[in-house]
């Protein structure tokens, strides 16, 4: 049984379109990143006050906010993307993104503390929150490209 070339092209186009739908349905949405940044900033500011009631309130607010964001994210996700789809380049991008933000926050915080700047952790958290807000969507754009560029019949 021979399949006409046009039918094969149409079938491949359909498979690619379905894969793009799966990838798009599972990328972390843009609203998530600034939300995490704001939660993190408020939590760090509350902890840095050293006031027990504010630390407790900030901790509870952070936990509830994070749980709400994750629940919204999971409710939005309809399918699970296989780990092989993201590949080594995608995994490396996630690791580098994380390490850059952690290094920036910790390094800046320590430098500000050494200089005697008040609220060094909160101030150091500002560029990290901005990095999440702007870098998170950029990371998702990159990961989408990586996943869509993978071969259709990759390893299982």
C-alpha positions in Angstrom: 0.0 0.0 0.0 1.5 3.2 -1.1 0.6 6.6 0.5 0.5 9.5 -1.9 3.1 12.2 -1.0 0.5 14.9 -0.3 -1.2 12.6 2.2 2.1 11.9 4.0 2.8 15.7 4.1 -0.7 16.4 5.5 -0.3 13.7 8.1 3.1 15.0 9.2 1.7 18.5 9.4 -1.1 17.3 11.6 1.4 15.5 13.9 3.5 18.6 14.2 0.4 20.7 15.0 -0.7 18.3 17.7 2.8 18.3 19.2 2.8 22.1 19.2 -0.5 22.0 21.1 0.9 19.7 23.7 4.0 21.7 24.2 2.1 25.0 24.4 -0.4 23.5 26.8 2.4 22.6 29.2 4.7 25.6 29.2 4.7 27.6 32.3 2.5 30.6 31.5 3.8 34.2 31.6 1.7 35.2 34.7 3.4 32.6 36.8 6.9 34.2 36.7 6.2 37.7 38.1 3.8 36.1 40.6 6.6 33.9 42.0 9.0 36.9 42.0 6.5 39.1 44.0 5.8 36.2 46.5 9.5 35.6 47.0 10.2 39.3 47.5 7.4 39.7 50.0 8.6 36.6 51.9 12.2 37.8 52.0 11.2 41.2 53.2 9.0 39.7 55.9 11.8 37.4 57.1 14.3 40.2 57.0 12.3 42.3 59.4 13.1 39.9 62.2 9.7 40.5 63.8 8.3 37.1 64.7 4.6 37.9 63.8 5.7 39.3 60.4 7.9 36.3 59.7 5.0 34.0 60.6 2.5 36.0 58.5 4.9 36.2 55.6 5.7 32.5 55.7 2.0 31.6 55.7 1.2 34.1 52.9 4.1 32.7 50.9 3.0 29.1 51.4 -0.6 29.8 50.5 0.4 31.9 47.5 2.8 29.3 46.2 0.2 26.5 46.7 -2.4 28.6 44.9 0.0 29.3 42.0 1.0 25.7 41.7 -2.6 24.5 41.9 -3.6 26.9 39.1 -0.6 25.7 37.0 -1.6 22.0 37.5 -5.2 22.7 36.7 -4.2 24.4 33.5 -1.9 21.5 32.4 -3.8 18.8 30.5 -1.1 16.4 29.6 2.4 15.5 30.7 5.4 16.2 28.4 7.9 13.4 28.3 11.3 14.3 29.7 13.0 13.2 26.4 11.1 16.0 24.6 13.0 18.7 26.5 16.4 17.2 25.8 19.8 18.0 27.2 19.8 21.6 25.9 16.4 22.3 27.5 17.6 20.8 30.8 20.8 22.8 30.7 18.9 26.0 30.0 16.8 25.4 33.1 19.8 24.7 35.3 21.7 27.7 34.0 18.7 30.0 34.5 18.3 28.8 38.1 22.1 29.0 38.9 22.3 32.5 37.5 19.4 33.8 39.5 20.6 32.1 42.7 24.2 33.3 42.2 23.0 36.8 41.5 20.7 36.9 44.6 23.2 35.3 47.0 26.2 37.3 45.7 24.5 40.6 45.7 23.0 39.9 49.2 26.4 39.0 50.6 28.0 42.1 49.1 25.3 44.4 50.4 25.5 42.9 53.8 29.3 43.3 53.9 28.8 47.0 53.0 26.3 47.4 55.8 23.4 48.2 53.6 20.1 47.8 55.4 17.8 45.0 54.2 20.4 43.4 52.0 18.4 40.3 51.2 15.3 42.2 50.2 17.3 44.5 48.0 19.2 41.6 46.5 15.9 39.9 45.8 14.7 42.7 43.5 16.9 41.8 40.5 16.1 38.1 41.1 12.4 38.9 41.0 12.9 40.9 37.8 14.9 38.1 36.4 12.0 35.7 37.0 9.5 38.1 35.6 11.4 38.7 32.4 13.6 35.7 32.1 11.0 33.1 32.9 8.9 33.9 29.8 12.1 34.0 27.7 13.1 30.6 29.1 9.7 29.2 28.1 10.1 30.6 24.6 13.5 28.9 24.3 12.2 25.6 25.7 9.3 25.7 23.2 11.8 26.1 20.3 13.9 23.2 21.7 10.9 20.9 22.1 9.4 21.7 18.7 12.8 21.1 17.0 13.2 17.6 18.4 12.6 14.8 15.9 9.0 13.5 15.8 10.2 9.9 16.3 12.7 10.4 19.1 13.9 7.8 21.6 11.3 6.3 23.9 
